[in-house]
């Protein structure tokens, strides 16, 4: 199945993987927070009020993301029977 050096042909590797396609979505949370607050990075640097506002929303974003990750992991570890 492979040669002595451990290399496989590309066709054989693709056939083993089932020719799956993965789509990657790049997430940019800071850009999303800036768009939500209608602030620019210059506003954040120059204005302490804008800086604190963006920091607060960014922390909220991270808190919500972490909570959803924990919930998803708990569902994987403890699936509800019958569903």
C-alpha angles and dihedrals in degrees: 000000000000134000123251092268092058097249121136128200116258094239093055093048091049091048091052092051093049092238091278120181121215122199116207119203113203111218120204106183096179091054090049092050092048091050091048093051092040090233130134126220087252090058090052093050097045103035120059092198091055089045092055092045093052091043091053094050091045091053089048090051092051091047092052092045092051091048092052091048091051091049091049092050091048090052090051094048097041108030117189108245116241096024 
